[in-house]
Amino acid sequence: MRQKLQLKLLPQEAIDPIVIREYIARATGHRVDEVMGFQPERRSIDARSRQPHILLSLEAFIGEPFVEDLPERTTFPDVSAARRQVVVVGAGPAGLFAALKLITNGIRPILLERGKDIRSRRRDLAALNKEGVINPESNYCFGEGGAGTYSDGKLYTRSTKRGDVRRILNLLVQFGASPSILVDAHPHIGTNKLPQIIQAMRQQIVDCGGVLRFEKKVVGFVVNDKEIRAVRTADGDQFDGSAVILATGHSARDIFHLLHQTKILIEVKPFALGVRIEHPQELIDHIQYRIPSPYLPPAAYSLVEQVDQKGVFSFCMCPGGIIAPASTDPGELVVNGWSPSKRNNPFANSGMVVAIEEKDMQAFQNQGPLAGLLFQQQVEQRAFESGGGKFVAPAQRMTDFVENRLSPDLPACSYVPGLRSAPLKEVLPGFVYEALRKGFRLFGEKKSGYFTREAVVVATESRTSSPVRIPRDTERLHHPQIRNLFPCGEGAGYAGGIISAAMDGEKVADSVAEV
């Protein structure tokens, strides 16, 4: 027979299948030799008590042969001769999964990416990190895989109502991710593993007859009688399709300007902005686990507080991670974080941001739906100036940030372009600075040791989500003004991470198929 169980194990026990079988035997009242095997279903860490435990949900096979539950595999048809072709703009998670879903629906995708392929993109990232030289079309946000390729690969989402999370995870495993992501409560791939997965997805699209073209920046839309017919690229090419899926990501500001200039409706959208904070990973392990263990992964945390009626919260926490320059234009400084699959770097970093609402953008209210974008851009420009150029980031020790004093020195940091001691109060909007300094003290009260001079605060974390929403019909998902234009993913304001963007891409592709 098969039996569902949840076991509470010590970290060292959770990696030993023999010990797990012994637990199963005791829990079910059977002999160990009657336990033929088990299938893990969900694994999480319970660190609420002094001794952390692993909670393992599984299906046990008692007295019957063990049958491994293999991940589902999707078969993709050949669409090289398909009657319909659809243009997908942007090869990030939303665009890639939209293209794959179009293929399963028998539609040929024409996928256009403004940036370069992964191999060429690496050279541009090296120049950004080591020389402070940015390519506006090929960076941490633009290029094959979009921002998702270099965004750590965290796959946790609360957006389960948006689509089939399990299907997305199965597809990632099919393209090379570890099957552990199907079990872990907070699955993670790692930035070092994502490029191979993205390339496998690209190869699948091409093998099925789809098209993926790099260095194709969309600069115009061909619209006749309120229906989109094609897009134009900066090199003069035109790509026709029965529909256009716009999956350009939250940093494609030129697309927002293009839509606004051509009087295609866009809307201002709340977002969040702040800093990235980095602690020694060993300290975070001690705070979270109290009794750190070599059998436990590097610890993560999630923090949130209401300060002066403003939400202050952690964002994209990266255990054993790296702070990276996520700018897309010269003269603007943005930082983000990522971790390798082993999360084995000595630092833990996290965005720490403040909710930005429309009322906070009063200085830009005459800019209409672009108010948030320009608000965001102004802070990034101040951060660049404060860092002194070449994407050196302005920073303070955490305690100095709260006390508003210049740090005489700064701790070691993972940010490769380097740090410069600077007063971040002069970089951040006043209400953001005040909310953060109060929030840091409150977080220190929640987690003893978190508020420390050994932590460094780096500006600025500003690309948490899109400051613009591209509206769409709630049922058919097309733009309310332009037929067959389908806004999609983070850039359109309908997702907030790899999984939610992928699910939105699939949902939009299904709607396109019904047109």
C-alpha positions as CSV (number, residue, x, y, z in Angstrom):
1,M,0.0,0.0,0.0
2,R,1.0,3.6,-0.3
3,Q,0.8,6.0,2.6
4,K,1.3,9.8,2.8
5,L,3.4,10.9,5.8
6,Q,5.1,14.0,7.2
7,L,8.3,13.5,9.1
8,K,10.2,15.9,11.3
9,L,13.9,15.1,11.0
10,L,17.1,16.5,12.2
11,P,19.1,18.1,9.3
12,Q,21.6,15.2,9.2
13,E,18.8,12.7,9.2
14,A,17.0,14.2,6.2
15,I,19.9,13.3,3.9
16,D,20.1,9.7,4.9
17,P,17.5,7.4,3.1
18,I,18.2,4.5,5.5
19,V,17.2,6.7,8.5
20,I,14.1,8.0,6.6
21,R,13.0,4.4,6.0
22,E,13.4,3.7,9.7
23,Y,11.2,6.7,10.5
24,I,8.6,5.5,8.0
25,A,8.6,2.0,9.6
26,R,8.0,3.5,13.1
27,A,5.3,5.8,11.9
28,T,3.4,3.1,10.0
29,G,4.0,0.2,12.4
30,H,5.7,-1.9,9.8
31,R,9.1,-3.5,9.6
32,V,11.9,-1.6,7.8
33,D,12.2,-4.3,5.2
34,E,8.5,-3.7,4.3
35,V,9.3,-0.1,3.4
36,M,10.1,-0.6,-0.3
37,G,10.8,3.1,-1.0
38,F,9.5,6.6,-0.7
39,Q,8.8,9.6,-3.0
40,P,9.6,13.0,-1.5
41,E,6.8,15.5,-2.2
42,R,7.7,18.6,-0.2
43,R,10.7,19.6,1.9
44,S,11.0,22.7,4.2
45,I,13.0,24.0,7.1
46,D,11.3,24.6,10.5
47,A,13.7,26.9,12.4
48,R,11.2,28.2,15.0
49,S,12.6,26.2,17.9
50,R,16.1,26.2,19.2
51,Q,16.9,23.1,17.1
52,P,16.1,23.5,13.4
53,H,14.3,20.5,11.8
54,I,13.5,19.4,8.3
55,L,9.8,18.8,7.5
56,L,9.6,16.2,4.8
57,S,6.3,15.2,3.3
58,L,6.4,12.0,1.3
59,E,4.6,9.0,-0.1
60,A,5.8,5.7,1.3
61,F,5.5,2.4,-0.5
62,I,4.7,-0.3,2.1
63,G,4.8,-3.9,0.9
64,E,4.6,-3.0,-2.8
65,P,7.2,-2.2,-5.4
66,F,8.5,1.4,-5.4
67,V,7.5,3.4,-8.5
68,E,9.4,6.6,-9.0
69,D,7.1,9.6,-9.9
70,L,9.0,11.0,-12.8
71,P,8.4,14.7,-13.8
72,E,6.0,15.2,-16.7
73,R,7.5,15.9,-20.0
74,T,6.0,18.1,-22.6
75,T,6.2,17.2,-26.3
76,F,6.5,20.2,-28.6
77,P,5.2,19.9,-32.2
78,D,6.9,21.1,-35.4
79,V,5.4,24.5,-36.3
80,S,7.7,25.5,-39.1
81,A,4.8,25.3,-41.5
82,A,2.1,26.6,-39.2
83,R,-0.6,28.8,-40.6
84,R,-0.2,31.4,-37.9
85,Q,2.9,33.2,-36.6
86,V,2.9,35.5,-33.6
87,V,5.6,38.0,-32.7
88,V,6.9,37.8,-29.1
89,V,8.9,40.9,-28.0
90,G,11.4,40.0,-25.3
91,A,13.1,36.7,-24.5
92,G,12.9,36.8,-20.7
93,P,10.8,34.3,-18.7
94,A,7.5,35.6,-19.9
95,G,8.6,35.7,-23.6
96,L,10.3,32.3,-23.5
97,F,7.4,30.5,-21.9
98,A,4.9,32.3,-24.1
99,A,6.9,31.1,-27.2
100,L,6.9,27.5,-25.9
101,K,3.2,27.6,-25.2
102,L,2.5,29.1,-28.7
103,I,4.3,26.0,-30.1
104,T,2.2,23.6,-28.1
105,N,-0.8,25.5,-29.5
106,G,0.4,25.0,-33.1
107,I,1.5,28.6,-33.6
108,R,5.0,29.6,-34.9
109,P,6.6,32.2,-32.5
110,I,8.9,34.9,-33.9
111,L,10.8,35.8,-30.7
112,L,12.7,39.1,-30.8
113,E,15.3,40.0,-28.2
114,R,17.0,43.4,-28.1
115,G,20.1,42.0,-26.4
116,K,22.7,39.4,-27.2
117,D,22.9,35.6,-26.8
118,I,24.2,34.3,-23.4
119,R,27.7,33.8,-24.6
120,S,28.1,37.3,-26.0
121,R,26.2,38.8,-23.1
122,R,28.8,37.5,-20.6
123,R,31.5,39.7,-22.2
124,D,29.3,42.8,-21.7
125,L,28.7,41.9,-18.1
126,A,32.5,41.5,-17.5
127,A,33.1,45.0,-19.0
128,L,30.4,46.4,-16.7
129,N,31.8,44.8,-13.6
130,K,35.5,45.3,-14.2
131,E,35.7,48.4,-16.3
132,G,32.5,50.3,-15.5
133,V,31.4,50.3,-19.1
134,I,27.7,49.6,-19.9
135,N,26.1,48.4,-23.1
136,P,22.5,49.7,-22.9
137,E,21.3,46.7,-25.0
138,S,23.3,44.0,-23.3
139,N,23.5,43.9,-19.5
140,Y,22.0,42.2,-16.5
141,C,18.5,43.2,-17.6
142,F,18.7,42.8,-21.4
143,G,19.8,39.8,-23.4
144,E,18.9,36.1,-23.8
145,G,16.8,35.1,-20.8
146,G,16.2,38.7,-19.8
147,A,16.7,39.7,-16.2
148,G,15.7,36.2,-15.2
149,T,19.0,34.7,-16.4
150,Y,20.9,36.7,-13.8
151,S,18.2,37.1,-11.1
152,D,19.3,34.3,-8.8
153,G,16.7,31.7,-10.0
154,K,14.4,31.8,-7.0
155,L,11.3,30.0,-8.0
156,Y,9.0,30.7,-5.0
157,T,5.7,32.4,-5.8
158,R,2.5,33.1,-4.1
159,S,0.8,33.6,-7.4
160,T,-0.7,30.1,-7.6
161,K,-4.0,31.4,-9.0
162,R,-2.3,32.8,-12.1
163,G,-1.5,29.4,-13.6
164,D,0.0,26.0,-13.1
165,V,3.2,26.3,-11.0
166,R,3.9,22.6,-11.2
167,R,3.9,22.7,-15.0
168,I,6.4,25.5,-15.0
169,L,8.7,23.7,-12.6
170,N,8.4,20.5,-14.7
171,L,9.4,22.4,-17.8
172,L,12.4,23.8,-16.0
173,V,13.4,20.3,-15.0
174,Q,12.9,19.1,-18.6
175,F,15.3,21.8,-19.7
176,G,18.0,20.9,-17.2
177,A,17.0,22.2,-13.7
178,S,17.5,19.9,-10.7
179,P,14.4,17.8,-9.8
180,S,14.8,19.1,-6.3
181,I,12.9,22.2,-7.3
182,L,9.8,20.0,-7.5
183,V,10.2,19.2,-3.7
184,D,11.7,22.2,-2.0
185,A,9.3,24.7,-0.4
186,H,11.5,27.5,-1.7
187,P,13.1,26.2,-4.9
188,H,16.2,27.8,-6.3
189,I,18.2,27.1,-9.4
190,G,21.2,29.5,-9.2
191,T,22.6,32.1,-11.6
192,N,25.4,29.7,-12.6
193,K,22.9,27.1,-13.7
194,L,20.3,29.3,-15.5
195,P,22.3,30.0,-18.7
196,Q,22.3,26.3,-19.7
197,I,18.6,26.0,-19.1
198,I,17.8,29.2,-21.1
199,Q,19.9,27.9,-24.0
200,A,18.1,24.6,-23.9
201,M,14.8,26.4,-24.1
202,R,16.1,28.4,-27.1
203,Q,17.2,25.3,-28.8
204,Q,13.8,23.7,-28.3
205,I,12.1,26.7,-29.9
206,V,14.4,26.7,-32.9
207,D,14.2,22.9,-33.3
208,C,10.4,23.2,-33.5
209,G,10.5,25.8,-36.3
210,G,10.3,28.9,-34.2
211,V,12.5,31.9,-34.7
212,L,14.7,33.7,-32.1
213,R,16.5,36.8,-33.3
214,F,19.0,38.7,-31.1
215,E,19.9,42.3,-31.2
216,K,16.5,43.2,-32.6
217,K,15.3,46.2,-30.6
218,V,11.7,47.1,-31.3
219,V,11.3,50.8,-32.0
220,G,7.9,51.0,-33.7
221,F,4.5,49.3,-34.1
222,V,2.5,49.0,-37.3
223,V,-1.1,49.6,-36.4
224,N,-4.0,49.7,-38.9
225,D,-7.6,50.3,-37.9
226,K,-6.7,49.9,-34.2
227,E,-5.2,46.5,-34.8
228,I,-1.5,45.7,-34.5
229,R,0.0,44.1,-37.7
230,A,3.7,44.1,-37.2
231,V,6.7,45.6,-35.3
232,R,9.7,47.5,-36.6
233,T,13.2,47.1,-35.3
234,A,16.0,49.6,-35.0
235,D,17.9,48.1,-37.9
236,G,15.0,48.7,-40.3
237,D,13.4,45.2,-40.3
238,Q,9.7,44.6,-40.0
239,F,8.2,41.4,-38.4
240,D,4.6,40.6,-39.2
241,G,2.3,38.5,-37.1
242,S,-1.4,37.8,-36.4
243,A,-0.7,39.1,-32.8
244,V,2.1,40.7,-30.8
245,I,3.0,39.6,-27.3
246,L,4.8,42.4,-25.5
247,A,7.0,40.8,-22.9
248,T,9.7,43.4,-22.6
249,G,10.4,43.4,-18.8
250,H,10.3,46.1,-16.2
251,S,13.4,48.0,-17.4
252,A,12.5,48.6,-21.0
253,R,11.8,52.3,-20.5
254,D,12.0,53.0,-24.2
255,I,8.9,50.8,-24.8
256,F,6.9,52.8,-22.2
257,H,7.9,56.0,-23.9
258,L,7.1,54.6,-27.3
259,L,3.6,53.5,-26.2
260,H,3.0,56.9,-24.6
261,Q,4.2,58.8,-27.6
262,T,2.0,56.8,-29.9
263,K,-1.0,57.4,-27.6
264,I,-1.4,53.7,-26.7
265,L,-2.8,53.7,-23.2
266,I,-0.4,53.0,-20.2
267,E,-0.9,53.7,-16.5
268,V,1.2,54.7,-13.5
269,K,1.7,51.8,-11.2
270,P,2.9,51.6,-7.5
271,F,6.3,49.9,-7.1
272,A,9.0,49.9,-4.4
273,L,12.5,51.5,-4.0
274,G,15.3,51.4,-1.5
275,V,18.7,49.8,-1.0
276,R,20.4,46.5,-0.9
277,I,21.8,45.4,2.4
278,E,24.6,42.8,2.9
279,H,25.6,40.9,6.0
280,P,28.2,38.2,6.6
281,Q,26.3,34.9,5.8
282,E,27.7,33.4,9.0
283,L,25.8,36.1,11.0
284,I,22.5,35.4,9.2
285,D,23.0,31.7,9.8
286,H,23.4,32.3,13.5
287,I,20.4,34.6,13.7
288,Q,18.1,32.3,11.8
289,Y,19.3,28.8,13.0
290,R,20.8,29.6,16.4
291,I,22.6,26.3,16.1
292,P,24.1,26.4,12.6
293,S,24.7,23.0,11.0
294,P,26.8,21.8,8.0
295,Y,23.6,19.9,7.0
296,L,21.5,23.1,6.6
297,P,21.7,25.4,3.6
298,P,22.8,29.0,4.1
299,A,20.0,30.8,5.9
300,A,17.5,33.2,4.2
301,Y,15.2,35.7,5.9
302,S,12.0,37.7,5.1
303,L,11.2,40.9,7.0
304,V,8.4,43.4,6.8
305,E,7.2,46.3,8.9
306,Q,4.8,49.2,8.7
307,V,6.6,52.4,9.3
308,D,4.8,55.7,9.3
309,Q,2.0,54.0,7.3
310,K,4.6,52.8,4.7
311,G,5.4,49.2,4.0
312,V,9.2,48.5,4.5
313,F,10.1,45.0,3.4
314,S,12.9,42.7,2.3
315,F,13.0,41.8,-1.4
316,C,14.9,39.1,-3.4
317,M,17.0,37.9,-0.5
318,C,20.1,36.1,-1.7
319,P,21.9,33.8,0.8
320,G,25.5,33.2,-0.1
321,G,25.1,35.7,-2.8
322,I,26.5,38.6,-4.8
323,I,25.4,42.2,-5.3
324,A,25.4,43.0,-9.0
325,P,25.2,46.3,-11.1
326,A,21.8,46.0,-12.7
327,S,21.8,49.4,-14.5
328,T,20.6,49.7,-18.1
329,D,21.9,53.1,-19.0
330,P,25.0,55.3,-18.5
331,G,24.7,57.7,-15.6
332,E,22.2,55.6,-13.6
333,L,23.1,53.2,-10.8
334,V,20.9,50.2,-9.9
335,V,21.9,47.2,-7.8
336,N,20.4,43.7,-7.5
337,G,21.4,40.4,-6.0
338,W,21.9,36.8,-7.1
339,S,23.3,33.5,-5.7
340,P,25.0,30.6,-7.3
341,S,23.3,27.2,-7.0
342,K,25.4,26.2,-3.9
343,R,24.9,29.6,-2.3
344,N,28.5,29.4,-1.0
345,N,29.7,33.0,-1.1
346,P,30.5,34.5,2.3
347,F,27.8,37.2,2.2
348,A,24.0,37.4,2.4
349,N,22.3,40.3,0.6
350,S,18.7,41.4,0.3
351,G,16.8,44.3,-1.2
352,M,15.3,46.4,1.6
353,V,12.6,48.6,0.0
354,V,9.8,51.0,0.7
355,A,6.4,51.0,-1.1
356,I,6.0,53.9,-3.5
357,E,2.5,55.0,-4.2
358,E,1.1,57.5,-6.8
359,K,0.8,60.2,-4.1
360,D,4.6,60.0,-3.5
361,M,5.3,61.0,-7.1
362,Q,3.8,64.5,-6.9
363,A,6.9,66.2,-8.3
364,F,6.3,64.3,-11.5
365,Q,2.5,64.4,-11.7
366,N,2.7,66.4,-14.9
367,Q,4.3,63.4,-16.6
368,G,1.1,61.4,-16.3
369,P,1.7,57.6,-16.5
370,L,5.5,58.1,-16.7
371,A,5.6,59.7,-13.3
372,G,6.9,56.6,-11.5
373,L,9.5,55.9,-14.2
374,L,10.9,59.4,-13.9
375,F,10.8,59.2,-10.1
376,Q,12.8,56.0,-10.2
377,Q,15.2,57.4,-12.8
378,Q,16.0,60.5,-10.7
379,V,17.0,58.4,-7.7
380,E,19.2,56.2,-9.9
381,Q,21.0,59.2,-11.3
382,R,21.7,60.6,-7.8
383,A,23.1,57.2,-6.8
384,F,25.5,57.2,-9.8
385,E,26.7,60.7,-9.1
386,S,27.2,59.9,-5.4
387,G,29.3,56.9,-6.3
388,G,31.6,59.0,-8.4
389,G,31.2,57.1,-11.7
390,K,32.1,53.7,-13.3
391,F,29.1,52.2,-11.4
392,V,30.9,52.4,-8.0
393,A,28.1,52.4,-5.5
394,P,27.5,54.8,-2.7
395,A,27.3,53.0,0.6
396,Q,27.3,53.2,4.4
397,R,27.6,50.9,7.3
398,M,24.1,50.0,8.6
399,T,24.6,51.8,11.9
400,D,26.0,54.9,10.2
401,F,23.0,54.9,7.8
402,V,20.6,55.0,10.7
403,E,22.6,57.6,12.6
404,N,23.1,59.7,9.4
405,R,26.8,59.8,9.6
406,L,29.5,59.2,7.0
407,S,31.2,55.8,7.4
408,P,34.9,56.3,7.8
409,D,35.5,52.9,6.3
410,L,33.3,50.2,4.8
411,P,33.3,46.4,5.4
412,A,34.2,43.9,2.7
413,C,31.4,43.6,0.1
414,S,30.6,41.3,-2.8
415,Y,29.9,44.2,-5.2
416,V,32.6,44.0,-7.8
417,P,32.7,47.6,-9.2
418,G,33.4,48.7,-5.7
419,L,31.9,51.0,-3.0
420,R,32.3,54.6,-2.0
421,S,31.4,55.9,1.4
422,A,28.6,58.5,0.9
423,P,25.6,59.9,2.8
424,L,22.6,57.9,1.4
425,K,20.2,60.4,2.9
426,E,21.2,62.7,0.0
427,V,20.5,59.9,-2.6
428,L,17.2,58.6,-1.4
429,P,13.9,60.5,-1.2
430,G,13.4,61.8,2.3
431,F,10.4,59.6,3.2
432,V,12.2,56.5,1.9
433,Y,15.3,57.2,4.0
434,E,13.3,57.8,7.1
435,A,11.2,54.6,6.6
436,L,14.4,52.6,6.1
437,R,16.3,53.9,9.1
438,K,13.3,53.3,11.4
439,G,12.7,49.9,9.8
440,F,16.3,48.8,10.3
441,R,16.0,49.4,14.1
442,L,12.7,47.4,14.2
443,F,14.2,44.6,12.2
444,G,17.1,44.6,14.8
445,E,14.5,44.2,17.6
446,K,12.9,41.3,15.8
447,K,16.2,39.5,15.0
448,S,18.9,40.1,17.5
449,G,22.2,40.8,15.8
450,Y,20.6,42.0,12.5
451,F,21.2,45.7,13.3
452,T,25.0,45.8,13.2
453,R,27.9,47.9,11.9
454,E,29.2,44.8,10.1
455,A,26.3,45.2,7.6
456,V,26.7,47.5,4.6
457,V,23.8,49.4,2.9
458,V,24.3,49.9,-0.9
459,A,22.2,52.2,-3.1
460,T,20.0,51.9,-5.0
461,E,17.6,49.0,-5.3
462,S,15.0,50.5,-7.6
463,R,13.9,47.9,-10.2
464,T,11.7,45.8,-7.9
465,S,8.8,45.9,-10.4
466,S,7.6,48.0,-13.2
467,P,6.5,51.6,-12.4
468,V,4.1,51.4,-15.4
469,R,1.2,49.1,-16.1
470,I,0.1,48.4,-19.7
471,P,-3.7,47.7,-19.3
472,R,-5.4,44.7,-20.8
473,D,-8.8,43.2,-21.0
474,T,-9.4,41.0,-17.9
475,E,-10.8,38.1,-19.9
476,R,-9.1,38.1,-23.3
477,L,-5.8,39.8,-22.1
478,H,-5.4,42.1,-25.1
479,H,-4.9,45.8,-24.9
480,P,-8.2,47.6,-24.6
481,Q,-7.4,50.0,-27.5
482,I,-5.3,47.8,-29.8
483,R,-6.6,44.5,-31.0
484,N,-4.1,41.6,-30.9
485,L,-1.6,43.5,-28.8
486,F,-1.1,41.4,-25.7
487,P,0.9,43.0,-22.8
488,C,2.6,40.3,-20.7
489,G,4.8,39.7,-17.7
490,E,6.7,42.0,-15.3
491,G,7.1,44.8,-17.8
492,A,3.3,45.1,-18.3
493,G,2.7,44.9,-14.5
494,Y,1.3,41.4,-14.3
495,A,4.1,39.4,-12.7
496,G,6.8,39.6,-10.1
497,G,9.4,37.0,-10.6
498,I,10.4,34.0,-12.8
499,I,7.5,31.8,-12.0
500,S,4.7,34.4,-12.2
501,A,6.2,35.8,-15.4
502,A,6.4,32.3,-16.9
503,M,2.8,31.6,-15.9
504,D,1.6,34.9,-17.4
505,G,3.4,34.2,-20.6
506,E,1.6,30.8,-20.9
507,K,-1.7,32.4,-20.1
508,V,-1.3,35.1,-22.7
509,A,-0.2,32.5,-25.3
510,D,-3.4,30.5,-24.6
511,S,-5.5,33.7,-25.1
512,V,-3.7,34.4,-28.4
513,A,-4.4,30.9,-29.6
514,E,-8.2,31.5,-29.0
515,V,-8.2,34.7,-31.2
